[in-house]
Amino acid sequence: MDPLKLRPTRLTALMCQLTARQKQVVVMLARGMSDKEASQLLSITIGVYRRHVYNACSRLKLENRIQLIVLYAMVKGIEKVS
């Protein structure tokens, strides 16, 4: 799925499908934190952190973490697409 082709209401609905932990992980990705920094902040292993990223991408049918960051940015209004 290409997040750039979705309407704003669909973007928000997609983000609502994530668990609370997956949302935390997305925010940390968007802030540019490394896997190591984010996993330490959440008190989990890097492997568990990466699994949360993978699960979030899978749940939203995204191909990679970059698309996840773009989706988050669009939902938060950072990137306006017409």
Contacts in CASP RR format, 6 or more apart in sequence:
PFRMAT RR
TARGET T0000
AUTHOR 0000-0000-0000
METHOD contacts of the structure
MODEL  1
MDPLKLRPTRLTALMCQLTARQKQVVVMLARGMSDKEASQLLSITIGVYR
RHVYNACSRLKLENRIQLIVLYAMVKGIEKVS
1 60 0 8 1.000
1 61 0 8 1.000
1 62 0 8 1.000
1 67 0 8 1.000
2 67 0 8 1.000
3 11 0 8 1.000
3 62 0 8 1.000
3 67 0 8 1.000
3 70 0 8 1.000
3 71 0 8 1.000
3 74 0 8 1.000
4 70 0 8 1.000
4 74 0 8 1.000
4 81 0 8 1.000
6 14 0 8 1.000
6 74 0 8 1.000
8 74 0 8 1.000
8 75 0 8 1.000
11 71 0 8 1.000
11 74 0 8 1.000
11 75 0 8 1.000
12 75 0 8 1.000
14 60 0 8 1.000
14 71 0 8 1.000
15 23 0 8 1.000
15 26 0 8 1.000
15 71 0 8 1.000
15 72 0 8 1.000
15 75 0 8 1.000
17 59 0 8 1.000
17 60 0 8 1.000
18 26 0 8 1.000
18 56 0 8 1.000
18 59 0 8 1.000
18 60 0 8 1.000
21 42 0 8 1.000
21 52 0 8 1.000
22 52 0 8 1.000
22 55 0 8 1.000
22 56 0 8 1.000
22 59 0 8 1.000
24 42 0 8 1.000
25 38 0 8 1.000
25 42 0 8 1.000
25 49 0 8 1.000
25 52 0 8 1.000
25 53 0 8 1.000
25 56 0 8 1.000
26 56 0 8 1.000
26 68 0 8 1.000
26 69 0 8 1.000
26 72 0 8 1.000
27 72 0 8 1.000
28 37 0 8 1.000
28 38 0 8 1.000
28 41 0 8 1.000
28 42 0 8 1.000
29 38 0 8 1.000
29 53 0 8 1.000
29 65 0 8 1.000
29 68 0 8 1.000
29 69 0 8 1.000
29 72 0 8 1.000
30 69 0 8 1.000
30 72 0 8 1.000
30 73 0 8 1.000
30 76 0 8 1.000
33 41 0 8 1.000
35 46 0 8 1.000
35 49 0 8 1.000
35 50 0 8 1.000
36 46 0 8 1.000
38 49 0 8 1.000
39 45 0 8 1.000
39 46 0 8 1.000
39 47 0 8 1.000
39 48 0 8 1.000
39 49 0 8 1.000
42 49 0 8 1.000
53 65 0 8 1.000
53 68 0 8 1.000
56 62 0 8 1.000
56 68 0 8 1.000
57 63 0 8 1.000
57 64 0 8 1.000
57 65 0 8 1.000
57 67 0 8 1.000
57 68 0 8 1.000
60 68 0 8 1.000
60 71 0 8 1.000
62 68 0 8 1.000
62 71 0 8 1.000
70 79 0 8 1.000
73 79 0 8 1.000
74 81 0 8 1.000
END
